[in-house]
Amino acid sequence: MVDVGKWPIFSLLSPQEVASIRKACVFGASANEALYVTQNDEVFVFGLNSSNCLGTGDNQSTIVSKKLEALCGKKIRRLSYGTGPHVLLCTEDGEVYAWGHNGYSQLGNGTTTQGVSPLQICTNLLNKKVQEVACGSHHSVTLTSDGEVYAWGYNNCGQIGSGSTANQPTPRRIINCLQTKVVVGIACGQASTVAVIDNGEVYGWGYNGNGQLGLGNNGNQMTPCRVAALQGVCVLQIACGFAHTLALTDEGLLYAWGANAYGQLGTGNKSNQLSPVQILMEKERVVEIAACHSTYTSAAKTQSGQVYMWGQCRGQSVVLPHLTHFTCTDDVFACFATPSVMWRLLSVEHEDFLTVAESLKKEFDSIETADLKFRVDGKLIYVHKAVLKIRCEHFRTMFQSYWNEDIKEVIEIDQFSYPVYRAFLEYLYTDSVDLPPEDAIGLLDLATSYCENRLKKLCQHIIKRGITVDNAFSLLSAAVRYDAEDLEEFCFKFCVNHLTEVTQTAAFWQMDGPLLKEFIAKASKCGAFKN
């Protein structure tokens, strides 16, 4: 559970103000500025106000929260910040706002006049829906819903990707080799930019003095250049520190490259790396990576929920991934990074009272309050008939007077295993699922039988995060069997990306004939068997 109280600046707020926070971000050269969004979608700021980065319309610092009326009700989606600092955000509607330092036109309004309050960036973005934003020290980058990348601001090293080193005063689409690509992720270092494409390729441009572009050299790049050393792996997420880069693949593998003076690559030494190197994480699958351009700290979370950190840690250098006691990567930056900024816009939850949802979760499988039992594989699961009727159409129909189950105190279930059926019932109380991919296939079968479409999507998400070379074809078969089109396409792409390894597994040769023929035909059309 994330606690904003771990960031010292929030000690300036009252307990009531802290309790109202739904989203928050701490930024600035000394982590002395903060923005937060309340449960009512009101936006407040407080702190030092360097370069008007609070957006309050003046240059006065404040230890008392001030409301930003221009952003209230806008439903902020993503937020990033520069070194000046300048602040860049996008809303759920895809609008982009910026304010703060503007000495290099990083606000994108065509001037170098400091932005004292949030203003929407319209040039070339007015008819675009922006879904991601990223800031380097003095440049800004956005990603639209159709996979286009726009950049502006300081360009001394080519970080705008325009082919020159002239500053860019307004948003300019990065074309070059990205023109026909669909970008799905962006990140910025101090003066560099990195993007990941929908096929898992990574491109970098800008400053490369420490090898942070991963190109095998330290020459700056004026336009996007593919990281050829990652050929054969499919990258899902990227993150940039001040001068280093992290990449997470679809197999849960972690790669790092660039500056390493504080051990922020996790290689066991402090030598820079000009090309990506794999970082070992105790043989655990990594599901999230974190870095921030204003720090020299790295963090990662594994599938089992363990959080690791390395790099600069309160003045010390940690050169290998170190297991922490945290449950989220955000806490690493609150407690270890210098400055203790946030690496992303943080979503906050509270534990100081039980909501209706939390109360329901607490009563699942409770002998004291249950009025109905399911027996699966000889084990009992205690539930509440009213909850099941409210949450599930299948049970709403079952508990009609003309069904025998309506009068039973114990209902026998023999179509599904105990872990699968218990996970389904728990989902009705919690809206969440905690199962390994193999059991999630059984739950996908149940969700299909009970017409639980949202549960189907959750199962597909679990399966995607747990896909490996060994189980890929089994998961593909299940996706086809249960008519999960999105999952089928995901598994197919994974199999194609790792075709040589996958075709050597037992699951490939055990696949039924028609499905195997269909896979080979489809893969051939994609050019998977070309030399």
C-alpha positions in Angstrom: 0.0 0.0 0.0 1.4 3.3 -1.0 1.7 6.0 1.7 2.4 9.6 0.5 3.6 10.2 4.1 6.9 8.6 3.1 7.6 11.8 1.1 8.6 14.4 3.6 6.9 17.3 1.9 3.5 15.8 2.6 4.1 16.4 6.3 3.1 20.0 5.6 -0.5 18.9 5.0 -3.2 18.2 7.6 -4.4 14.6 8.1 -7.7 15.6 6.4 -5.9 16.9 3.3 -3.7 13.7 3.1 -6.9 11.6 3.4 -8.4 13.3 0.4 -5.6 12.6 -2.0 -6.3 10.3 -4.9 -3.3 11.0 -7.1 0.0 12.8 -6.3 3.4 13.8 -7.7 6.5 15.2 -5.9 9.0 16.9 -8.2 11.7 19.6 -8.3 15.4 19.8 -7.9 15.1 19.1 -4.2 11.7 17.3 -4.2 10.3 20.5 -2.7 7.2 20.9 -5.0 4.1 18.7 -5.1 0.8 18.4 -6.9 -2.1 16.3 -5.8 -5.6 15.4 -7.0 -8.4 14.8 -4.5 -11.3 12.4 -4.6 -13.5 15.2 -6.0 -11.0 15.7 -8.9 -9.8 19.1 -7.4 -6.1 19.9 -8.1 -3.9 21.4 -5.5 -0.2 22.4 -5.4 2.3 23.5 -2.7 6.0 23.9 -2.2 8.9 26.1 -3.3 7.6 27.2 -6.7 10.9 27.4 -8.6 10.4 28.9 -12.1 6.6 29.2 -11.4 6.4 25.4 -11.5 3.4 25.3 -9.2 1.3 27.1 -11.8 -0.4 29.4 -9.3 0.0 32.6 -11.4 2.7 34.0 -9.2 6.3 33.2 -8.1 5.5 32.8 -4.4 6.3 29.7 -2.5 3.7 28.2 -0.3 3.4 25.7 2.5 -0.4 25.8 2.3 -2.1 24.0 -0.6 -3.4 26.2 -3.4 -6.1 25.1 -5.8 -5.4 25.1 -9.6 -8.8 25.9 -10.9 -7.7 25.5 -14.5 -7.1 21.8 -13.9 -10.0 20.9 -11.6 -12.3 18.4 -13.1 -9.9 17.6 -16.0 -9.2 14.0 -14.9 -5.4 14.1 -15.1 -4.1 10.9 -16.7 -0.3 11.3 -16.7 2.2 13.8 -15.5 5.9 14.5 -16.0 8.4 17.2 -15.1 11.7 18.7 -16.2 14.7 20.0 -14.3 13.8 23.7 -14.6 11.4 22.5 -13.5 8.6 22.6 -16.1 5.5 20.4 -15.7 3.7 18.6 -18.5 0.5 16.6 -18.1 -2.3 15.0 -20.2 -5.9 14.4 -19.3 -8.3 11.5 -19.9 -9.7 13.4 -22.8 -6.2 13.6 -24.4 -5.6 17.3 -23.7 -2.0 18.5 -22.9 -1.2 21.3 -20.4 2.2 22.7 -19.4 3.7 25.4 -17.2 6.9 26.5 -15.4 10.4 27.0 -16.8 10.4 27.8 -20.5 13.9 29.0 -21.3 14.1 26.5 -24.2 10.5 26.6 -25.3 9.8 23.3 -23.5 6.2 24.5 -22.8 5.5 24.2 -26.5 3.7 27.6 -26.9 6.2 29.1 -29.3 7.8 31.4 -26.8 10.5 31.4 -24.1 8.3 33.2 -21.6 7.9 31.5 -18.3 4.5 29.8 -17.8 3.0 31.0 -14.6 -0.2 28.9 -14.9 -1.3 25.8 -16.8 -2.1 26.4 -20.4 -3.3 23.9 -23.0 -0.8 23.1 -25.8 -2.7 23.3 -29.0 -0.2 23.6 -31.9 -0.3 20.2 -33.8 -1.9 18.5 -30.8 -5.4 20.1 -30.8 -7.0 17.2 -32.8 -4.8 14.5 -31.2 -5.6 12.4 -28.1 -2.4 12.3 -26.1 -2.1 9.3 -23.7 1.5 9.6 -22.5 3.9 12.4 -21.6 7.6 12.5 -20.8 10.1 15.2 -19.9 13.8 15.4 -20.1 15.6 18.2 -18.3 14.5 20.8 -20.8 12.5 19.0 -23.5 9.0 17.5 -23.7 7.6 14.5 -25.5 4.1 13.2 -26.0 2.6 10.0 -27.3 -0.8 10.0 -29.0 -3.5 7.3 -29.0 -2.6 6.4 -32.6 1.1 5.8 -31.9 2.5 9.2 -33.0 5.3 10.9 -31.1 5.6 14.7 -30.8 8.6 16.6 -29.2 9.7 20.1 -28.5 12.0 22.3 -26.4 15.8 22.1 -25.9 17.6 20.2 -28.7 21.3 20.7 -28.2 22.0 17.0 -28.5 19.2 16.0 -31.0 16.7 14.9 -28.3 13.8 16.3 -30.3 14.6 13.9 -33.1 14.3 16.6 -35.8 17.6 15.9 -37.5 19.2 19.1 -36.3 20.3 20.7 -33.0 18.0 23.7 -33.3 15.5 24.2 -30.4 11.9 23.4 -31.3 9.4 26.0 -30.0 6.2 24.0 -30.7 5.3 20.3 -30.9 6.7 18.6 -33.9 6.0 15.1 -35.0 9.0 12.8 -35.0 8.9 11.2 -38.4 12.1 9.7 -39.9 12.1 5.9 -39.3 9.1 6.2 -36.9 6.7 7.5 -39.5 5.3 4.1 -40.3 5.7 2.7 -36.8 3.2 2.6 -33.9 4.8 3.7 -30.7 3.4 2.4 -27.5 5.8 3.8 -24.9 8.1 6.8 -24.4 10.7 7.8 -21.8 13.2 10.6 -21.4 16.7 10.9 -19.9 18.3 14.2 -19.1 18.9 15.0 -22.8 17.8 11.8 -24.5 14.6 10.2 -25.7 13.6 6.5 -26.0 10.6 4.9 -27.6 9.2 1.3 -27.7 7.3 0.2 -30.8 4.3 -2.2 -30.8 6.5 -5.0 -32.2 8.8 -4.7 -29.2 11.6 -2.7 -31.0 13.3 0.1 -29.1 14.5 3.4 -30.7 16.7 6.1 -29.1 17.9 9.6 -30.0 19.6 12.6 -28.4 22.6 12.7 -26.1 24.6 9.4 -26.0 27.8 10.4 -24.1 27.3 7.6 -21.6 25.8 5.0 -24.0 22.3 5.6 -22.8 20.9 5.0 -26.3 22.3 1.5 -26.3 23.7 1.7 -29.8 27.2 0.3 -29.0 28.8 3.8 -29.2 28.7 7.2 -27.5 27.8 9.4 -30.4 24.8 11.6 -30.2 21.8 10.8 -32.6 19.8 13.6 -34.3 17.1 11.1 -35.3 15.6 7.9 -33.9 17.9 4.9 -34.2 16.9 1.3 -33.5 18.7 -0.5 -30.6 20.0 -3.4 -32.7 21.4 -5.2 -29.8 17.9 -6.0 -28.6 17.2 -7.9 -31.8 15.3 -11.1 -30.9 13.6 -9.8 -27.7 10.3 -8.1 -27.5 10.3 -5.0 -25.1 7.1 -4.1 -23.3 8.3 -1.2 -21.1 11.2 1.3 -21.0 12.4 3.7 -18.3 15.1 6.3 -18.2 17.3 7.6 -15.4 19.4 10.7 -15.7 21.7 9.0 -18.2 20.8 5.3 -18.1 18.0 3.2 -19.6 16.1 0.1 -18.5 14.0 -2.2 -20.7 11.5 -5.0 -19.7 10.7 -7.8 -22.2 7.6 -9.8 -22.7 9.4 -12.7 -21.0 10.0 -10.7 -17.8 13.7 -10.1 -18.5 15.4 -6.9 -17.6 18.0 -5.1 -19.7 20.0 -2.0 -18.8 22.6 0.3 -20.5 24.2 3.7 -20.2 25.8 5.5 -17.3 26.7 3.5 -14.2 28.7 5.7 -11.9 26.4 4.8 -9.0 25.8 1.2 -10.0 22.4 2.1 -11.4 22.6 -0.6 -14.1 22.8 -3.3 -11.6 25.7 -5.1 -13.3 27.8 -5.5 -10.1 30.3 -2.8 -11.1 30.4 0.9 -12.0 31.4 0.6 -15.7 29.2 2.3 -18.3 27.6 0.0 -20.8 27.2 1.2 -24.4 24.9 -1.8 -25.3 22.1 -3.5 -23.4 23.1 -6.1 -20.9 20.7 -8.5 -19.1 20.3 -7.9 -15.4 19.7 -11.0 -13.3 16.9 -10.8 -10.7 17.2 -14.1 -8.7 15.6 -15.9 -11.6 12.3 -14.1 -11.0 10.1 -12.7 -13.7 10.1 -8.9 -13.6 6.7 -7.2 -14.1 7.6 -3.5 -13.6 10.6 -1.3 -13.9 11.2 2.2 -12.6 13.6 5.1 -13.1 13.5 8.9 -13.2 15.6 11.3 -15.2 16.3 13.4 -12.1 17.8 10.5 -10.1 20.5 7.8 -10.4 18.3 5.1 -8.8 16.6 2.0 -10.4 13.9 -0.2 -9.2 12.0 -3.3 -10.3 9.0 -5.4 -9.1 8.8 -9.2 -9.7 5.8 -11.4 -10.3 5.8 -12.5 -6.7 5.6 -8.9 -5.5 9.1 -8.4 -4.4 10.7 -5.0 -5.0 14.4 -4.5 -5.7 16.4 -1.3 -5.9 19.9 -0.4 -7.0 22.0 2.6 -7.9 22.3 5.7 -5.7 20.9 5.0 -2.3 21.2 7.9 0.2 24.8 8.7 -0.8 25.9 5.1 -1.3 26.2 3.1 -4.5 24.3 -0.2 -4.7 25.8 -2.0 -7.7 23.5 -5.1 -7.7 19.7 -5.4 -7.3 18.9 -5.3 -3.6 15.7 -6.8 -2.2 13.7 -4.3 -0.2 10.8 -4.7 2.3 8.6 -2.5 0.1 5.6 -3.6 -1.9 5.8 -1.0 -4.7 8.6 0.6 -6.7 7.3 4.1 -5.7 8.5 3.7 -2.1 12.1 3.1 -3.4 12.2 6.7 -4.6 10.5 8.1 -1.5 13.1 6.5 0.8 16.3 6.0 -1.2 16.5 8.4 -4.2 18.2 11.8 -4.2 16.1 13.9 -4.6 13.2 11.9 -3.3 10.9 12.6 -6.2 8.2 10.4 -7.7 9.0 8.6 -10.9 5.3 8.7 -12.0 2.0 10.2 -11.1 1.1 8.1 -8.1 -2.4 6.7 -7.4 -3.1 6.6 -3.7 -5.3 4.2 -1.7 -6.3 4.5 2.0 -6.5 1.9 4.8 -7.9 4.2 7.6 -11.5 2.9 7.1 -13.3 0.1 5.5 -15.2 0.9 2.3 -18.2 -1.2 1.2 -15.8 -3.0 -1.2 -13.3 -3.7 1.6 -16.0 -4.9 3.9 -17.2 -7.4 1.3 -13.7 -8.6 0.7 -13.3 -9.2 4.5 -16.4 -11.3 4.7 -15.5 -13.7 1.9 -15.3 -17.3 3.0 -16.4 -16.3 6.5 -18.0 -19.0 8.5 -19.6 -16.5 11.0 -21.7 -14.6 8.5 -22.2 -17.0 5.5 -25.6 -18.4 4.7 -24.4 -20.7 1.9 -21.6 -23.2 1.3 -20.1 -24.6 -1.9 -18.2 -28.0 -1.7 -15.5 -28.3 -4.3 -13.0 -31.2 -4.3 -14.2 -32.0 -0.8 -13.5 -28.5 0.5 -16.1 -25.9 1.7 -16.3 -22.3 0.6 -18.5 -20.0 2.7 -20.4 -17.3 0.8 -23.5 -15.0 1.0 -26.4 -15.8 -1.3 -27.4 -12.1 -1.6 -23.9 -11.1 -2.7 -23.8 -13.8 -5.4 -27.2 -12.7 -6.7 -26.2 -9.1 -6.8 -22.9 -9.7 -8.5 -23.6 -12.6 -11.0 -26.4 -13.3 -13.5 -25.6 -17.0 -13.3 -26.4 -17.1 -9.5 -29.3 -14.7 -9.9 -30.9 -17.2 -12.2 -29.9 -20.2 -10.0 -31.4 -18.9 -6.9 -34.9 -18.7 -8.2 -37.6 -20.7 -6.5 -37.8 -23.2 -9.3 -34.2 -24.2 -9.1 -33.3 -27.0 -6.6 -30.1 -25.0 -5.6 -32.3 -22.3 -4.1 -33.2 -24.5 -1.1 -29.8 -26.1 -0.6 -27.4 -25.2 2.2 -24.5 -26.9 0.5 -24.0 -26.9 -3.3 -21.7 -29.5 -4.9 -19.4 -28.3 -7.7 -17.7 -30.9 -9.9 -17.0 -29.1 -13.2 -14.2 -27.0 -11.8 -11.2 -27.4 -9.5 -11.2 -25.9 -6.0 -8.6 -23.2 -6.7 -10.5 -22.1 -9.8 -13.9 -22.0 -8.2 -12.7 -20.3 -5.0 -10.9 -17.7 -7.1 -14.2 -17.1 -9.0 -16.2 -16.6 -5.8 -13.5 -14.4 -4.3 -13.6 -12.3 -7.5 -17.3 -11.6 -6.9 -16.3 -10.1 -3.5 -13.1 -8.3 -4.6 -13.1 -7.6 -8.3 -9.6 -9.0 -8.5 -8.0 -12.4 -9.3 -4.8 -13.9 -7.8 -4.0 -17.1 -9.7 -1.0 -18.5 -11.6 -1.4 -18.6 -15.4 -2.1 -22.3 -15.5 -5.1 -22.0 -13.1 -6.2 -18.8 -14.9 -6.9 -20.9 -18.0 -9.4 -22.9 -15.9 -10.9 -19.7 -14.6 -11.2 -18.4 -18.2 -13.2 -21.6 -19.0 -15.5 -20.8 -16.1 -15.8 -17.2 -17.1 -16.8 -18.2 -20.6 -19.4 -20.7 -19.2 -20.9 -18.1 -16.9 -20.7 -15.3 -19.5 -18.5 -13.1 -17.2 -16.8 -10.9 -19.8 -14.9 -8.7 -17.4 -13.5 -11.8 -15.6 -12.4 -13.2 -19.0 -10.4 -10.0 -19.6 -8.7 -10.3 -16.1 -7.8 -13.9 -16.9 -6.4 -12.9 -20.2 -4.3 -10.2 -18.4 -2.9 -12.8 -15.9 -2.1 -15.2 -18.7 -0.3 -12.5 -20.7 1.9 -11.6 -17.8 2.7 -15.2 -17.2 3.5 -16.4 -20.7 6.8 -18.2 -21.3 8.4 -20.1 -24.1 7.3 -23.4 -22.4 3.7 -22.6 -21.9 3.0 -20.3 -24.9 1.4 -22.9 -27.2 -0.7 -24.3 -24.3 -2.0 -20.8 -23.7 -2.6 -20.2 -27.4 -4.7 -23.4 -27.5 -6.7 -22.3 -24.5 -7.3 -18.8 -26.1 -8.6 -20.4 -29.2 -10.8 -22.9 -27.3 -12.4 -20.2 -25.2 -12.8 -17.7 -28.0 -10.5 -15.1 -26.4 -9.5 -13.2 -29.5 -7.2 -10.6 -27.8 -5.4 -13.3 -25.9 -5.1 -15.4 -29.0 -3.4 -12.6 -30.9 -1.1 -11.9 -28.0 0.0 -15.6 -27.7 0.4 -15.8 -31.4 2.7 -12.8 -31.6 4.7 -14.2 -28.6 5.1 -17.6 -30.4 6.2 -15.9 -33.6 8.7 -13.6 -31.7 10.2 -16.7 -30.1 9.5 -19.2 -32.9 12.7 -21.3 -32.7 12.5 -21.9 -28.9 8.7 -22.4 -28.9 8.8 -25.1 -31.7 11.2 -27.1 -29.6 8.7 -27.5 -26.7 6.5 -30.5 -26.0 3.4 -28.3 -26.1 4.1 -27.5 -29.8 4.1 -31.1 -30.9 1.2 -32.0 -28.7 -1.1 -29.4 -30.4 -4.0 -30.8 -32.3 -3.6 -31.0 -36.0 -6.1 -28.3 -37.2 -4.8 -25.7 -34.8 -1.2 -26.5 -35.7 -1.9 -26.1 -39.4 -3.7 -22.8 -38.8 -0.8 -21.5 -36.8 1.8 -22.5 -39.4 -0.3 -20.9 -42.2 -0.8 -17.7 -40.2 2.8 -17.5 -39.2 3.9 -18.0 -42.8 1.8 -15.0 -43.9 3.6 -13.0 -41.3 7.0 -14.0 -42.8 8.0 -16.0 -39.7 9.7 -18.7 -41.7 11.8 -16.4 -44.0 15.5 -16.5 -43.6 
